[in-house]
Amino acid sequence: MKYDFDEIIPRRGTNSYKWDSDADPEVLPMWVADMDFRTAPAVTEALTARASQGIFGYTRVPDRYYMAVSDWFANRHGWTIGASSVIYTSGVVPAISAIIKALTSPGDKVLVQTPVYNCFFSSIRNNGCLIDESPLIYSGLTYTMDFGDLERRASNPAVKLLLLCNPHNPAGRVWTRDELVRVRDICRRHNVRVVSDEIHCELTMPGFVYTPYATVDPGAIVCVSPSKAFNLAGLQIANIVCPDADTRRLIDRAINDNEVCDVNPFGVIATEAAYRHGADWLAQLIGYIWENYRFMQDFCRDALPALPLTRLEGTYLVWMDCRALPFTSDELERRLLAEAKLWLNAGTMYGAAGEGFMRWNIACPRAVLAEGLNRFADFVAQINLR
C-alpha cells in the first residue's frame, strides 16, 4: 500500500500543542517534535475498534503487549528483550526522571553530551542533581563525542549517571557501535551507569544503522517508545528496559513514587498495533523524511549557502548552523516568530553548546516544508538588505 505523506491535514483548532500554542493563525510551527502525518492505518483501526466499546476504565497491560515489544526489537535490531525486564510508564521523560530519582541522591552529578534534548536538564534538576556537560565536537557538518573530555568528567566520583541520547537529538547522529563501545568502556571504568534515551531509534535515515546500546552493554537501562516513529506522543506510553532485578525494583518504586505507573488503554493498543503491523508504513515514512531532508539541502545550498545543515543520520530534526547571522539563537527564534511567522527552536534550548544553531522539524508535507524555508529565506534576505 502507498501512503500519502503529501496530504496537508489541518491541525489548528484541535488543541494541538504544536499548532495552537500561538494564537496567530499565520504562524507556521516547525518546532516541537511531533509529526504532521497521520499514524499508520493499522494503529487507527485498532484504536477505532477499542473506542467503539465505549468504556474507558483502568487498563491491564496484557502479555501480548510485552511480546509485541520484544518481537519488534528482536526482528528489526537483534536486541532480545525479556518481558520481565520491561517497566511501562507514561513517557520517556517521566521514565528518565524516575530513573534519576531511583539511582542518585540529591547533589550527585549526571553527565550529558551537549547540545542535547532539553528535558534532560529539567529531569536532572527536578531530582536535586547537578548537570555536568560534556560538549560534543562539531566539525565537518557533523558531531562526534569528545572521549577525552567524557573520560575526565566520568572519573569524578560525584558523577553517577550518563544520559545518552541514541540517536542524538538535536545533532542528528546515529552513534556507531564502536562509539557506543567506547562510551561503555569509559563508564565501566568509573562506575558510571548509562541510561540511554532511544525514543528516535526507528527514525534512522538510509545508509545508517541504529545500534541499541543494550547490545553493547547488556546491563544498561534503555528507554524506548513508539511515540516518535508512529506519532503517538499524546497517547502517553513508553517502556524502560532494565534486565537487573534489583535496579528494576528501585526504578519501579520511583515510578510509583512519581505516580506515573498507570497508562491508558489507547497507548497499549497503539503500541501493539504499530509494532505488529506498522513496519511498511514506517519504511515509507522514513523514505519521505529523507527526501524532505534532501529537498532542504538543495534549497539551502541555493538560497542559504552561508547557513549549512548538519548531516542527518537519524530523527526528523534538522540542525542548522546560523552563526553567520547577526543574532543569538534566542534572538533569531523571537524575530522569526514575530517577522516571518515561523516558529523554530533556538539552539540554546539544548545547552550553551547550541548557541548559533536552530532546530527544524521536517516531519511535515513537503509543501509545508517549502513554505517554511521560503519564509526563512525571505527573512534572511531582508536582514542582508539592511
Secondary structure, 3 states (H helix, E strand, C coil): CCCCCCCCCCCCCCCCHHHHCCCCCCCEECCCCCCCCCCCHHHHHHHHHHHCCCCCCCCCCCHHHHHHHHHHHHHHHCCCCCHHHEEEECCHHHHHHHHHHHHCCCCCEEEECCCCCCHHHHHHHHCCCEEEECCCEEECCEEECCHHHHHHHHCCCCEEEEEEECCCCCCCCCCCHHHHHHHHHHHHHCCCEEEEECCCCCCECCCCCCCCHHHCCCCCEEEECCHHHHCCHHHCCEEEECCCHHHHHHHHHHHHHCCCCCCCHHHHHHHHHHHHHCHHHHHHHHHHHHHHHHHHHHHHHHHCCCCCECCCCECCEEEEECCCCCCCHHHHHHHHHHHHCEECEEHHHHCHHHCCEEEEECCCCHHHHHHHHHHHHHHHHHHHHC
